[in-house]
């Protein structure tokens, strides 16, 4: 599918449309050009997007794929009309309308995940979790670890920071992360700070060759980035976690989403039901 464009059009941020659309597109061996058009909340904006879609169709000679999440019928009709030269996949009409029939009630046609962020308890929990994760990134602070939902443990550059922030932003999880350092390997046991919270700990490991590549991008030619040192640190970290009874996985070939879901399943299964 070379020279193919996919549009994600929404009256909100467009994240839902893009996430869902990318999950579907991942089933196909293609890398189309992505165009996200958020906050299409008026008919005039919809007409402008329609013109853009039609221009792309004329230029590429193929129908653009258009994922839409538009709750306003008047706005949606602009893009679902015969004048649109794209292949439109209407996520709300596909899912919301059948659910309205099943539940026997009309949906509230709310734009976005939060109708009023200032009044949303879930939103404020996510903000608190993000602030907590930032304050406890890379072992910066050992204070309030009893408030953590999860403490990620592993060697430097094994993926702890992006995973902790993803858990905070997407799931409202207060995730601290704590790097294992050479002094820990010399002692051969977890840092004393973590011992009272061992039940909350989850380990991340990584292939030594991949770790060396990542570290060389940051500090090329250093002992820190050498393959020999990376092999030593990974081996010692895995041995330490095994001795401490901490569950761990390799982040080498896993996405942040997969890692986070595994952590939730093992540490906070309650957060998979909400």
SVG drawing of the C-alpha trace seen along z (x, -y; Angstrom):
<svg xmlns="http://www.w3.org/2000/svg" viewBox="-35 -27 70 44">
<polyline fill="none" stroke="black" stroke-width="0.4" points="0.0,0.0 2.6,-2.6 1.5,-6.2 -1.7,-5.7 -2.9,-8.2 -5.0,-7.6 -6.9,-10.4 -8.0,-10.4 -10.7,-13.0 -12.3,-13.8 -14.1,-16.5 -11.8,-15.8 -8.1,-15.1 -8.3,-12.3 -6.3,-9.9 -9.2,-7.4 -9.5,-7.4 -5.8,-7.0 -5.3,-4.3 -8.2,-2.2 -7.2,-2.9 -3.6,-1.9 -4.7,1.3 -6.5,2.2 -3.9,1.0 -1.3,3.1 -2.9,6.2 -1.6,5.1 1.9,5.0 1.9,1.3 3.1,-2.1 0.6,-4.7 1.0,-8.4 -0.9,-9.5 -2.8,-12.7 -4.6,-13.6 -7.2,-16.3 -8.4,-17.0 -11.0,-19.4 -13.2,-19.3 -16.1,-20.8 -17.9,-22.9 -19.4,-22.3 -16.9,-24.8 -14.0,-22.8 -15.5,-19.6 -15.8,-21.1 -12.1,-22.1 -11.1,-18.5 -13.4,-17.1 -11.6,-19.3 -8.2,-18.1 -9.3,-14.4 -10.5,-15.0 -7.3,-16.7 -5.3,-13.7 -7.6,-11.3 -7.0,-13.2 -3.2,-13.4 -2.7,-9.7 -5.3,-8.2 -6.6,-6.1 -9.2,-6.6 -7.7,-7.8 -8.8,-5.8 -10.7,-8.0 -11.3,-7.0 -13.8,-9.4 -15.1,-9.9 -17.6,-12.7 -20.6,-12.9 -22.4,-15.8 -24.6,-14.5 -24.4,-17.7 -20.6,-17.6 -20.4,-13.9 -22.7,-14.1 -20.3,-16.3 -17.6,-13.6 -20.0,-10.7 -21.7,-12.3 -21.3,-11.2 -19.0,-14.2 -16.3,-12.6 -13.8,-10.6 -12.3,-8.8 -13.3,-5.4 -14.9,-6.6 -15.0,-4.3 -17.4,-5.8 -16.4,-4.5 -19.3,-6.0 -22.0,-4.8 -20.4,-1.4 -20.4,-1.0 -22.5,-3.6 -25.7,-3.2 -25.9,0.6 -25.3,0.1 -28.1,-2.5 -30.4,0.1 -29.2,2.7 -29.4,0.5 -32.6,-1.1 -31.3,-4.6 -29.6,-7.4 -25.9,-8.1 -25.0,-11.5 -22.9,-12.3 -20.1,-13.6 -17.0,-14.9 -13.8,-13.4 -13.0,-11.2 -13.8,-13.9 -16.8,-16.2 -15.3,-18.5 -11.8,-17.7 -12.1,-20.1 -14.9,-17.9 -13.5,-14.5 -12.1,-12.5 -10.4,-10.1 -8.7,-13.0 -7.3,-14.3 -6.1,-10.9 -4.1,-10.7 -2.6,-14.1 -1.6,-13.1 -0.1,-9.8 1.9,-11.7 3.3,-14.1 4.2,-11.2 6.0,-9.3 8.0,-12.4 9.0,-13.0 10.1,-9.3 11.8,-8.9 15.2,-7.2 15.4,-6.9 15.3,-10.7 13.3,-10.3 12.6,-7.4 10.0,-9.4 6.4,-8.2 7.2,-4.9 4.4,-3.4 2.0,-5.4 3.3,-3.9 1.2,-1.4 4.2,0.1 8.0,-0.3 9.8,0.6 13.3,2.0 16.1,2.6 19.3,1.5 19.7,-1.9 18.0,-2.4 15.9,0.7 12.6,-1.2 11.6,-2.1 10.8,-5.8 8.6,-5.5 6.7,-2.6 6.1,-4.4 4.9,-7.5 2.6,-5.4 1.1,-3.7 0.5,-7.1 -0.9,-8.8 -3.1,-6.0 -4.1,-4.2 -3.6,-6.6 -1.0,-4.3 1.5,-5.9 4.6,-4.3 8.1,-4.9 11.2,-3.6 14.5,-2.7 17.7,-1.9 20.0,0.9 23.6,-0.5 27.1,1.1 27.0,0.7 23.9,2.9 25.5,5.6 28.6,5.6 26.3,6.1 24.3,8.7 21.0,7.7 18.2,5.1 18.8,1.6 17.5,1.4 15.1,-1.3 13.1,1.2 13.0,4.1 9.9,2.9 8.1,2.5 9.2,5.7 5.6,6.8 5.1,3.7 8.3,4.2 8.4,5.4 11.6,5.8 12.5,4.9 15.4,6.5 16.7,6.2 19.0,7.9 22.6,6.8 23.3,6.2 20.3,3.9 21.2,2.2 24.7,1.5 23.2,-0.1 20.9,-2.3 23.7,-3.4 26.1,-4.1 23.7,-6.6 23.9,-8.4 27.5,-7.9 29.4,-6.4 32.6,-4.5 32.1,-4.5 32.5,-1.6 28.9,-2.2 27.9,-1.4 30.3,1.5 28.8,4.8 30.9,6.5 29.5,4.2 25.9,4.5 26.2,8.3 27.4,8.1 24.7,5.7 21.9,7.6 23.1,10.9 23.5,9.5 20.2,7.7 18.3,10.8 20.0,12.8 19.2,10.2 15.5,10.1 15.3,13.9 16.7,14.1 14.3,11.4 11.3,13.1 10.5,10.2 8.7,10.9 10.4,9.4 10.3,9.5 12.5,8.4 11.6,5.2 13.7,5.9 10.9,6.9 7.8,5.7 5.9,2.5 5.2,0.2 1.6,1.1 2.4,4.8 4.8,4.2 2.3,2.0 -0.5,4.6 1.7,7.3 2.5,5.2 -1.1,4.4 -2.0,8.0 0.6,9.1 0.7,6.2 -2.6,4.3 -5.2,6.6 -7.9,4.5 -7.0,1.7 -7.9,3.9 -11.5,3.7 -13.0,0.3"/>
</svg>
